């Protein structure tokens, strides 16, 4: 088995330490010479001094750490993260010392000063001492590369210096380790420990914005969404999930003027219904693919789909032959949620998410679906072939893009840049919004879909679903006409055959 990126970074770092020592041959202060600012004392953005990365290579090789950190401070970032790993990120302890001195100077002048985080792949307790002497207010501790005892020892060492331990988690075992740290520190944990969830898998360096959503509820109150933030919209999405911080690297190191937008969007955002929907969805992802049955118009069809294991049920609020009504959806939702809970996230986990599909938010039908989503009758709205305006930023929703040619993926890219963590891809047929029975060309999917997990619709039926799953490993399949006798009239045998093909 080949060595993954994280293992390679750690191995080379150990070799450097053996050769150069824990200070990597750099002269550092004998004792700390600067003041202290609590790391993430208030909710806000952590912006990074980052020259390069293993996935992108050079990002800003000629950056001036002091100049960049000044820009971040002027944008009112809460903290500056300084990468000190040299082989892949081209950072050093010199950068850390320089940024810490800058912030100390700003503090003394009465200017806004950011806390300083040493971001590295730390392995030894004495590296905490070095970070402290260099002026760091907090240190990154990656749970994945530290065993239980070492992680606890390093967090306790940070606490002894009144520093924050920024503990990065991602996997289930990381959460177990985080719990050990908080238990070991006792009452001091609330101030000392800040949890971070990296949307980037350090083994592959692929990002997924739903990974932080999936474990936010398992983290302490003070928690940070790391990586994958490229715009103000991304920052607002992270805030909607209830995170108290974001860590942004490449985007602001490459484009420093973006700092103000990212900081402002995060600080002006709030935890909301959109974030609750994505947390609910992300926490459900167990066996894949997830299944959405769309175009429900009859109670018996919806109840059978739910019994068979559907993860989502779609109700069409657009003038097609699958058009539903407010009364039907209200009654169906009430019957499905027999415990009377007004929100699915508070009901049984095996109850499907209910989605209203709209093609025009200004139409009577579209407005009805939006109203039902705001009330919690529907769990989300699917904007099908339409880009939602800013007035819907807090509405629980996702977008569906109709694709049939290469240029259509420009719209998909634009949606991703606007902070949408998932986009449903549906086959494009002129004049028909959905339920066409047509498939997206395979060659187009292979070439253009990218590395974000796929949500696929269009021409999926019991006969081809297993092949589609085998070829593309979609996270979600959306099925409508493939299990119907007529538009909106589902066939029980076809529904059963679909789920049987996926079992």
Protein Blocks (a to p, Z undefined) as FASTA:
>chain_A
ZZdfklmmmmmmmmmmmmnojnlopacdfbdcbdcddehkbgcddddddfbdfklopfbl
mbcfklmmmmmmmnopabdcddfbfklnopafklmmmmmmmmmmmmmnopacdddddddd
dfbfklmmmmmmnopabdcddfklpcfklmmmmmmmmmmnopacddddfbfmlmmmmmmm
mmmnmmmlmmmpccdddfbdfklopacfklmmmmmmmpcfbdcdeehiabfklmmmmmmn
opabdcdfklmmmmmmlmmmmmmmmmmgccdfklmmmmmmmmmmmbdcddddehiabfkl
mmmmmmnopabdcdddbddfkbccfklmmmmmmmmmmnopabfklmcfklccdddddfbf
kbmklmmmmmmmmnomagbdcdehiacdfklmmpccddddddfbfklmmmmmmmmmnopa
bdcdddddehiaghnopacdfklmmmmnomadcddeehiafklmmmmmmmnopabdcdfk
lmcfbehiacfklmmmmmmmmZZ
